[in-house]
Amino acid sequence: MPEIILNGPAGRLEGRYSHSETKNAPLALILHPSPEHGGTMNNKITYMMFQAFTARGFSTLRFNFRGVGRSQGIFDRGEGELSDAASALDWMQSINPNAPYVWVGGFSFGAWIGMQLLMRRPEIEGFISIAPPTNTEDFSFLAPCPTSGLVVQGRRDDVVDEESVQDFIERLYQQKGIRIDYRIIDAANHFFHGYTDTLIDYVHDHLNIAGAGHKVPIDLEKKALAG
């Protein structure tokens, strides 16, 4: 996957991009966890989501938010990072003008940014939010949430408490016209150590149900038992 440098609102943004062999393929943008806690585009879960969408035939981009790696700028506590994500999506769309739709995937801080982005970009058809930081960030902007998606939470997460995620999901469930696929991995912590295969199987299962990209065969029961 080639390294790319794109123009962001605070300077250059460093990314990795995989262009699909499928003509007029859908797009996927993958967002990494908080730079304040060492998050980068090479975070394991971010990388695995990137690989999952690539395997399904999406043209897929992950990138470093401002101030991370070779990306210019400094951490902006969300506002600037949202602008970074919008610029990254603009870049992908500029070289894929006939893409039929977009998905956004994010882990922790990246999930928060991703769900803000989908409020601003109607071309985003679905989302994957892994351990959204509902106990530290404000998600009240999802009023209403414009599209369906998947939320995955570890029951043993000691960074984002399950109760706050459950409250968030219950608010989304009350909205009409969307479907929130909420899945809990009982023994997983915030980083899903030992359960990343199960996590990615859940991603593929949701995307199979949604009919997004190429269908990928999975074995959820086997993966869940293996941990």
C-alpha positions in Angstrom: 0.0 0.0 0.0 1.6 3.3 -1.1 2.4 6.1 1.3 0.6 9.3 0.3 0.9 12.9 1.5 -2.2 15.0 1.1 -2.9 18.7 1.9 -4.8 19.2 5.2 -6.0 22.4 6.8 -3.0 22.5 9.1 -0.4 21.3 6.5 0.6 18.0 5.1 -1.1 14.8 6.3 0.6 11.4 6.1 -1.5 8.4 5.0 -1.6 5.0 3.5 -4.0 4.3 0.6 -5.1 1.2 -1.1 -6.8 1.7 -4.5 -9.3 -1.0 -5.3 -9.0 -3.1 -8.5 -12.8 -2.9 -8.8 -14.0 -0.1 -11.1 -16.0 2.6 -9.3 -15.4 1.0 -5.9 -16.9 2.3 -2.7 -14.6 4.3 -0.4 -13.6 3.7 3.3 -11.9 6.1 5.6 -10.3 4.7 8.8 -9.6 7.0 11.8 -7.1 6.2 14.6 -7.4 6.6 18.4 -6.3 9.7 20.4 -2.9 11.2 19.6 -2.8 12.2 23.3 -2.5 8.5 24.2 -0.1 7.4 21.4 -2.8 6.7 18.7 -1.5 6.5 15.1 -2.7 5.1 11.8 -0.6 2.1 12.6 -2.6 1.2 15.7 -3.5 -2.5 15.4 -7.3 -2.1 15.3 -7.0 0.8 12.9 -4.8 -1.3 10.6 -7.0 -4.3 10.8 -10.1 -2.3 9.9 -8.1 -0.9 6.9 -7.3 -4.4 5.8 -10.9 -5.6 6.2 -12.3 -2.9 4.0 -9.5 -3.4 1.5 -10.3 -7.1 1.3 -13.9 -6.2 0.5 -12.9 -4.2 -2.5 -13.1 -0.7 -1.1 -10.6 2.0 -2.0 -9.4 2.6 1.6 -7.5 5.3 3.3 -6.0 5.6 6.8 -4.0 8.6 7.8 -2.3 10.3 10.8 -4.2 13.2 12.3 -2.3 16.5 12.6 0.8 16.4 14.7 1.1 12.6 14.5 4.0 10.9 12.6 4.8 13.0 9.5 1.6 15.0 9.6 2.0 18.6 10.3 0.2 20.7 12.9 -0.6 20.1 16.6 -3.3 18.2 18.4 -6.6 20.2 18.4 -8.9 18.2 20.7 -11.2 17.2 18.0 -12.2 20.2 16.0 -9.0 20.3 13.8 -9.0 16.5 13.6 -12.5 16.6 12.1 -11.3 19.0 9.5 -8.4 16.6 8.8 -10.9 13.8 8.2 -13.0 15.9 5.9 -9.8 16.8 3.9 -8.9 13.2 3.7 -12.3 12.2 2.4 -12.1 15.1 -0.1 -8.8 13.7 -1.4 -10.2 10.2 -1.9 -13.2 11.5 -3.7 -11.1 13.7 -6.0 -9.4 10.6 -7.4 -12.6 8.4 -7.2 -15.3 10.7 -8.5 -17.6 7.9 -9.4 -17.5 6.1 -6.0 -21.1 5.1 -5.2 -20.8 5.5 -1.4 -18.6 5.9 1.6 -18.1 4.1 4.9 -16.2 5.5 7.9 -14.5 3.4 10.6 -13.0 4.6 13.8 -11.5 3.3 17.0 -12.1 5.2 20.3 -11.2 8.9 19.6 -11.4 8.0 15.9 -15.0 6.7 16.4 -16.0 10.1 17.8 -14.5 12.0 14.9 -16.0 9.5 12.4 -19.5 10.0 13.8 -19.1 13.8 13.6 -18.0 13.4 10.0 -21.1 11.4 9.0 -23.3 14.2 10.3 -21.6 16.6 7.8 -21.2 14.3 4.8 -24.5 12.7 3.4 -22.5 10.4 1.1 -21.4 8.4 4.1 -23.7 5.3 4.0 -22.5 3.5 7.1 -20.1 3.5 10.0 -18.1 1.2 12.2 -17.4 2.6 15.7 -15.1 0.6 18.0 -15.2 1.6 21.7 -16.6 5.1 21.1 -15.5 7.3 24.1 -19.0 8.1 25.3 -17.9 8.7 28.9 -15.5 11.5 27.9 -16.8 13.1 24.7 -20.1 14.6 23.8 -22.1 12.6 21.3 -25.3 14.8 21.5 -24.7 16.0 17.9 -26.3 12.7 16.8 -29.7 14.2 16.8 -30.7 12.4 14.8 -28.1 9.9 13.6 -28.4 10.0 9.8 -27.3 6.5 9.0 -27.1 2.9 10.3 -23.9 1.3 11.6 -22.0 -1.1 13.9 -20.8 -0.3 17.5 -18.5 -2.8 19.2 -17.6 -2.6 22.9 -15.5 -4.8 25.2 -17.2 -5.6 28.5 -13.9 -5.4 30.4 -13.0 -2.0 28.9 -11.4 0.1 31.6 -11.1 3.2 29.5 -14.7 3.5 28.2 -17.3 2.1 30.6 -19.9 -0.1 29.1 -22.7 1.7 30.9 -22.1 4.9 29.1 -22.0 3.1 25.8 -25.2 1.3 26.6 -26.9 4.7 27.4 -25.7 6.1 24.1 -27.0 3.0 22.2 -30.4 3.3 23.8 -30.7 6.9 22.7 -29.9 5.8 19.1 -32.3 2.9 19.3 -35.1 5.5 19.8 -34.5 7.0 16.4 -36.5 5.8 13.5 -35.2 4.9 10.1 -31.8 3.6 11.2 -30.4 0.3 12.6 -27.7 0.2 15.2 -25.9 -3.1 15.4 -24.5 -3.2 18.9 -22.2 -6.0 19.8 -20.3 -6.7 23.1 -17.3 -9.0 23.4 -17.5 -10.2 27.0 -13.9 -10.8 27.9 -12.4 -7.9 25.8 -10.6 -4.8 27.2 -10.4 -1.4 25.5 -7.7 -2.7 23.0 -9.5 -6.1 22.4 -6.3 -7.9 23.3 -6.8 -11.5 22.3 -10.1 -10.7 20.6 -9.1 -8.7 17.6 -10.0 -11.6 15.2 -13.5 -11.7 16.8 -13.8 -7.9 16.4 -12.9 -8.0 12.7 -15.3 -10.9 12.2 -18.1 -8.7 13.6 -17.0 -6.0 11.2 -17.3 -8.4 8.3 -20.5 -9.8 9.5 -22.1 -6.4 9.7 -20.8 -5.4 6.3 -22.1 -8.7 4.8 -25.5 -7.9 6.2 -25.4 -4.3 4.9 -24.3 -5.6 1.5 -21.2 -3.3 1.5 -18.4 -4.3 -0.8 -17.5 -7.9 -1.6 -19.0 -10.5 0.8 -16.3 -12.2 3.0 -16.9 -15.6 4.5 -16.5 -15.8 8.3 -16.8 -18.2 11.2 -18.0 -16.2 14.1 -18.5 -19.1 16.5 -15.0 -20.5 15.9 -13.4 -17.1 16.4 -15.4 -16.3 19.5 -14.4 -19.6 21.1 -10.7 -19.1 20.2 -10.7 -15.6 21.7 
